[in-house]
Amino acid sequence: MKKDIIVYIEDILESIQKIEEYTDTLTKEKFSDIISMQDAVLMRLAVIGESANKIPTDVRKKHKTIAWRKIINLRNIIIHDYSSVNIERIWKILQKDLPVFKKQVIELLEKTSE
């Protein structure tokens, strides 16, 4: 079971790293203008949400400081209600929430790998 959890955690980290690569040199305005970049980032956010949803509930409950429900809900909005995605809100998530989430996921990976 731990191996499966590690795979999902690594998928999350890989997608975070890809998002960072994609947006590293972008401003909010540039991100708003480049639809293909938005699509790439939204796809990676959906992958993050899908992987988060596959992490067992007991593990998620044990790590309550991670905003699992918000992450999974964002995935659901991206996949099922794409037209309601607010790109400004996505940019804020990338700037404020993603770095915190990355740190939490790295800590989770370290604890799970022990």
N, C-alpha and C positions, 0 to 999 in steps of 0.2 A: 504494500500500500504506500509506503513512504516514497518509493521510486515514482509512482504515479503523481504524487503531490509535488515532488521535485520537478518533474517534467512540466507540470502546469505553472509552477513558480518561475521556472526558467523561460517558458513561453511569455509570461508576463514581462519579465525583465528584458527579454529580447525585443518585444514590441515597444517598451519604454525607450530603449536605446535607439531603435529605429526612428521613433518620433523625435527624439532629441537630435538625431542626425538630420532629419528632414527640416526641422524648424530652427536649427542652431543659428543661422544667419538671417532669419526672417524677422521683420517687424510685424506688428499686428496688421498694418495696412497691406503689406505684401501678402501675408497669409490670407487676408480677406479677398485679395485679387486673384489668387492662384487656385482655381477650382481643383485641379489635379492634385495639388498639395493637400487641400482639405480632404479630398477623397482618400488619399493615402493615410492621412492621420486618423480619419474616422474608421478606416478599416482596421488599423492597429488598435484603436480604442475598443473596437468590437471584439477583436481577438483577446484583448486583456479581460474584457467582461466575460467572455465565454470561458476562458481559462479559470477566472475567479469563481465562476459558477460551478465548475467541476471540482474545485477543492472541497473536500468533505465538510459538511455543516459543523461537525464537532471541532474541526481545526479552525474554521471561521469564528466559532463562538469563543474559542480559546484566545483568539487574537482580535478582540473587539475594537481595538484602537484603529484597525484598518476599516475603512468605509466600504465594506463588501457590498452592501445593498445598493449604495449609490453607484458603484462601479458596474454592477450587474444591471441596474436600471438604465444607466447610460447606454450600455450595449443594446438593451431592448429598444430604446428610443432610436438608436442609429439603425438597427436592423428592421424594426417594424413600423417606424414612423419617421422615416428619413426626412420628409419635408418639414418636420417641426424642429429639426436641429438648428440651434442658434449658434452661429459661428463665433460671435463675440464671446458667448459663454464657453465655447470649446477653447478659445484662446486663453481665457482666464483659468480654465482647468489646467491647461498646459503650463502656464506660468506659475500658478500658486499650488495646485493640488498634486500635480504629477511628481515634482521633486520630493515632496513629503511621502507620497505613496511609494516611490522608488526606494527610499531609505527603509521604509517599513517592510517592503518585500525582500530587500537584501537581508535584513535582520531575520525575517521569517525563514529564508533559505538557509542562513547560517544555523539557526536553531533546529531546523528539520534535518539538516545534513549531519548533525552530530550523532 
